């Protein structure tokens, strides 16, 4: 499968209604990788560490809010 096939498959996964629960692990992995890299850079370059720690906090907030929203969506789906 070429790059176009991967792109098409990923866009179909993201844009198909009801597939949000399949995308959450991808988002989690991407945000954890981002936070890991930001923390590494913060330890490497202490001159800009405050900015990098702020970005880590923002990424952590996004990670928590995505997972909270996903959990609430699953709860609501079970109720109906």
N, C-alpha and C positions, 0 to 999 in steps of 0.2 A: 504494500500500500504506500503510495507516494505522499508527499506533503499535502496535496490537495485532498486526498482521501481522509487523512487525519483531521484536517481542518473542517471538512464537511461533516465528519462523524462527530467532532466536538461541538460544532455549531448546532447540529441536530439534537444532541444531548442537552445542550443548554436551553435551546429555544422551544423544545417540546414541552407543552404544559404537563405538570405533574411529575417531572423528573428532577425537581429541586433537591430531593434527598440523595440523589446520585452525585450531585455536584458538590455537596458540602464537604466530603472527604478531600476532594481536589482543592477546594478553597482552604481547608485546614492545613493541608500539606504545603501549599504555597505560602501561607502566612507564617507558618512555623519556620520554613526555610528563610523567609525574609527576616524574621526576628533573629534567627541564628546568625545570619550574615551581618545584620546591624549591630548585634552585640559583639561579634568578632571585630568589626571595624571600630567600635567604641573603645575596645581594649587596645587596639592597635594605634589609633590616633586620638590621644587624650585631649587634644586641643578642641576638637569638635564633638566630644563625647556627650555634652549636654543635649545637643541637637539630635544625636543618634538615640539617646535614651528616650527623648520625647517621641521620636518616630516609633520606637519599640512599644511605648505605652499606647500610642494610637493604634498600632497593629494588633496589640493585645486586646484593646477595646473592640476593634472590629471582629476579631476572632470570637470573643465572648458573645458579642451581639448576634453574629451569624448563627452560632450554635444555640443561643437562647431562642431566636426566632424559629429555627428548625425544630427545636423541641416543642415549642408552642404550636407549631403547625401540625406536628405529629399528634399532639394531644387533641387538637380540634378535629383532626381526621378520624380519630378513634371514637370521639363522641357522636359523630354523625354517621 
